[in-house]
Amino acid sequence: MGSKLSTRNSKETFKEQLTKICLLKDYANFFHRKDTCGNFSKDHLNATKEQSIIQFIIDCDENEVPVIGDHETQESEGGEVDLHRYLVGCKKNPGHRQFIPVDTFTLKHLPEGLQNNDLYEYIKATADLTVRVDVKMTSLHRPKFYSRTTHPYPFYNMSDTKNLRTGTGRVKYVNKFEVGVTQNGDIGLTDHTKCWCRKCHNSDSPSNIWWEFRVYTATHVVFDEIEASHTTLRFFYDREDSPMICVDKVTVRDVTIEYDICQLKCVTCNNNLGNKLMFIWDHYESIRWKVCKNYKDSRFKHKFNFIVSHPHGCSKQVSVGQWKDKVENGGRTKFTYTTSTCPGSSGAHVYCVGYNDWWSLLIHSGSLKSGLNYSGDGRV
């Protein structure tokens, strides 16, 4: 059942609603109106504590309280060379025992009752489409606060810094073009007749053949076109000694602050990379419907959840766990979950198995003081 804070047609007691606010939504961190669970600041109390809280719930009505915690973008003053130091010194998940290197992930890492080959192949295909997102510019246009809160928006007023920020993203849709005409793929539209990657843009003989694809990440990782122009994607970073395969021509196709979803449009004329991405995408497409169908009826039983990300900007890891709550927000849904994440995991795709991930676009957004992690808003 979805969790919804509303007074309309609700049979919940005041105590039950307050418990949801305190435990599920980390209420103290959203509005800074209390110090410990249930102790609200004096300047917020218009009458008694209880009356004030009840009035707040009434005021919220059908408008959901935003779930906001700590973002999980990895910052590095020393750039790439310092990322391993952050990994070793991690305080959230010391030792990272709940993370499984993608190149050693096997069927046995899945819970009993879920050790199914289709699900395993689905996770492996997801991992192959997962990329590290590197950003080296901060936009002047980032807001000071999250909407409807006094919770600071990540990296506001930090445009004078050139620190590396890393997050995670996932490829979706891969299309091959020749002289501006689609050869195969899902969405065969382009504004170009030649390859528009950085190499071709500066060349007198740009390639006639190229691949365009989209990458989804969190808005707080890549905020706008300014940041996208300083963004690089690293592919197949499965081990520390993996070869450096990157794409550095990235533009923003769509971005939403409220839902924390950023859609990037990317291009490459690297034949090996383009063909490999298209093969992986086709395989992913062929298996995802099977998995969704197989687990649709048991999704509330298992509540199985997995994430593939780049913790601390280092090599790709798989983490598995369970989703705990569905939080409704204006026709969209975000999930809380136990699945392990770290700085560097922001923007990773969140998979709640049994739901149709084609539309959901659940993006890892951050972590709560309660110990749960949470996604941005998607459709499920």
N, C-alpha and C positions, 0 to 999 in steps of 0.2 A: 504494500500500500504506500502511496506517496505521502510525504509529510508536508502538511500545509498549515501555516499559522493564520487562522481566520476565525472570526466570531460568528460568521454567517452559517446557520444550520449546524452549529457545532455542539456536540454533547460532551465535550471534554470539560473537565473541571478547570478552574483557574490554576490549580497546582500543576495539573498535567500540561497546560499550555506553557506555564513558566518553566517547567522542566525541559520542554522541547527547546525553548529559547536558550536556556543556559547550556544544555548539554549538546544539542544538535547544532545550533547555529553560532556557538561561541559569542553570545550576545555582547559580552563585555568588550570584545575587541572590535565589534562593528561600530558602536556608537560612543564608546568611552563613557558610559553612563553609570557604571558600577565598578567596584574594585574587586570584590570576590563574588561568587555566585549568589545572587539575591541581594547584594548590598549596593544599592544605587546611590549615585552622588547626590548630595543634599540640594544642589541647585536645580536638579531635575524633578524633585518631589514637590508637586503643587499642593498636595494634601497629605494623605498618608502614603507610605510606600506602596501598599497594596492598590490603592485607588489610582496611583500614578501609573503603575504597571498595567492595570486593566485598561486605563484610558489609552495607553500606547497601543495595546492589542486592538482596541476598537478603531483607533486612528489608522492602523495598518489595513484593516478590513481585508479586501482581496489583494492588496498590494503586498508582495512578499518582502520580508526582511532580507537584504542581500547577504549572501554568505561570503565573507571576506576574511582571509587570514594572511599568512605570509607567502609572498610569491616565491617561486623556486627557480629563479634564474641564477646561474653561477657568474659572479663577478670575479675578474682577475686583473689586478693592477699590472702584474708581470706578463700578461698575455698567455700564450699557449704553454710556455715552459713552467708556469706555476700551477697548472691544473692538477697535476698529480699530487702536489702538496696539499691542496684542498681535499682531495680524495682521502689521503691518509689521515688528515686532521679532522675528518667529519665528526660532528657531535650528534647529529640526528640519527645516523645509523652506523655507529662505530664497527668497523670490520666488514660492513655491507654483506652480512651473512644471508640476508633475504633477497639479494640480487644474484641472478644466474647469468654468467657470461653467455652471450647469444651463441657462440660457437661450441659451447658444451651443453647447451640445453637439449634435453631428451624427453621422451614420452614419460619417463619415470618422475620427472619433476612436476607433473600434473597431479592433482588430488585423486584419491581413489574414487572410482565411479566416473571420472572424467578423462581417463587415459585412453582417449580415442584418437585414431590416426588423423582423421579429418581436422579435429581441433588442433592437434599438434602442427599439421601442415599450415593451418590458418595462422597460427602464432609465428611460425617461421617466415611465412610470406609477409606478414605484418612487419617483422623485424627487418626483412630485406628492403622494405619501403621506408623505413625509419631513418632520419638524417639528423646530424648535429647541425644546429643553427648558430652561426657566429655573427655577432653584431658589434660594430666598432664605432658607432655614432649614436648619440642620444638627441632626439628631436626636441626643439624648443616648444613644440605644441602639446606635449604631454600635460594632462590636467594636474592640478594640485591634489585633488581628492577623487576617490571613487564617487560615482554618481549617488546622490542622496545620503552620503555619509561624510564623516570627517576623518575617514581612514586614508592616509597618504597613498597617492598613486605611485607605483614604482618608478624610480629614477627621475622624478620631477625635478626641474631646476639643476640638472647635472649635465647640461649640454657642453660644458667646458672640459669635461673629462673624455679621455680617449680609451678608457679601460675596455678590455674585451668582456663581452657578456655572451654566455652560451646558454642555449635552450635546446629543445628537441622539436622536430616536426615530422610529418609523414606525407609521402607522395600520394597524390590522388589524380587520376586521369593522366594518361600518357598518349601523345599524338605525334605521328610522324608526318612531316610536310616535305613536299618537293615543289619548288617554285611557287610556294604559297597554296598548294593544293594538298588536302589531306590524303595520305596513302592508306593509313589505317589508324584506329584509335576511337575514342568515345565522343569527343566534342571537336569536330573538325573545322574550327573557325580560327583564323589568324588575320592580323592586320599587316602582315609582312609578305614580301615576295622573295626575300633572302634571309639567311640566318642573321639574327640580331644579337648574338652573344658579343661579349667585349672584344674578342679576337677578331671576329668578322666585321664588327662595327669600325674597326681601325684598319681594315684590309681593303685593298683595291679589288680583290677577288673573293668576296664572301661566299660561303658555301650555299649551294642550291638545295641541300638536304639538311634538315634539322628536326629536332624533337622539342615540343613544348609540353610542359606538365605543370601541375599545381602542387603546392606544398601548403599544408595547413599547420599552423602553430598558434600560440597565444598572442593576443594583441599586446600584452605587456612585454612580450619578447621583441616583436617587431611592430612598432606603433604606427608608422606611416611611410610614405614614399622616401622621405629623407633617410630614415633608418634602413629601408630596404636597399637603397643604393649603396649602402655600406655593409651589406649582409652577404655571407658566404655559406654555402651548404656543403657539408662533407658527407659523402656516401660510403657505405660498406665499411664503416669504422668498427669492425667486429673484434679486433684484437689490438693491442698496443702497437704491434708491428705492421698493421694493415697499411697498404699503400695509400698515399694522399690522393683521393679522387674528389674533386670539388667543382662546384658551379658557382660563379660569382656574378651572374647577370640575373637579378631578381627585381621584380616590380610588384607593387601591391595591386591586387585585383579587387579585393573587398576587405573591409576591416570594421569590426564592431567592438566598441569599448565595453558596452553593457554585457555582451555575451562572452567577451574575452576570446574572440575567434578572429584570426587574421588569415586571409587566403592570399598566397603569393603565386605569381605567374613566373615561370622559369624557363630557360632555354639552354640547349646544348647542341652542338654539331659533332660531338664526340660519338662516332659510330658505335664503339663498344658500350659506352654508357647508355646511349639512347636505346639500342636494341636490347640491352640487358634489362633496363627499366620496363620496357614494353613487355618483355617476356614475363617478368615478375608480376606486373600489373594484371596481365591476362590470367596468370595462375591464381592470383589472389581473387579475381572476379569469379573464377570458376568454382572456388571452394567456399566463399563466404556465405552464399545462399544455403549451401548444405548445412553449414554450422548453425546458421540462424534458425533454419527449419528444425534441425535435430534437437536444439535446446530451448526452443520457444516455450514449450509447455512446462519445462522444468527450471526456468530461469529464476523463479522465486524459491525453489528448493535449494539450488546450488548457490545462487547469487555470485557466481564465479566472475572474477574480474582480473584482467591482466593489463600490464603496461610495458611497453618497450621504450627505453629512454637512454640518454647519455648522462648518467650521474656525474656531476662535477666536470662536465665537458670531456670525460674520458670515454673509453670504449663502451660499446652498446651492451645493455643488460636487460634481461627479462625479469619482471617481478610479478608474482601471482598472489591473489588474495580474494577478498569478498567485498562487494558493495554493501553498504549498510542502510542508507536512506536515499529516497528520491525526494528532492526538494523542488516543488513547483514554483515557477516564476514566469508569469505572463504568457502561458501557453508553451513554455519551454521547461526543460527539466535539467537539473544538475544532480550529480550523485556524490555522496561521501563514501569513502572506502578505506579499507585497511591496507591495501596494496602499497608496498614500499616505494617511496620516491625520495629524491634528494635535490639539493640545488643542482640545476642543469636539466631537471626533468620537466620544467615548465614548457608547455606546448606539446608534450607527448600526447598521442591519441589514447583515449581511455576506452577500453573494451569491456562492456558488460554483456557477457555472452548470453545469447538468446534474444537480444534486441537487434533490430535492424540498423547496423552501423552505417548503412548507406546514407541515411538521413540524419543520424544522431549527431555526428561531428562533435563528440565529446572530447574536449581538450583539457589536459591537466592544468589546473590553475594555481593551486597552492596547498598549504597545509594549515590545519587549525590547532589551537592550543590543546584541544581535547585529545590530540594524537591522530585524528582522522585526517585524510587528505580529501581534496574535493576538485571537481571538474568545473569548467565553464558551463554555460547553458546550451543545451542541444535539444533536438527533437527526437523522441523515442517512440 
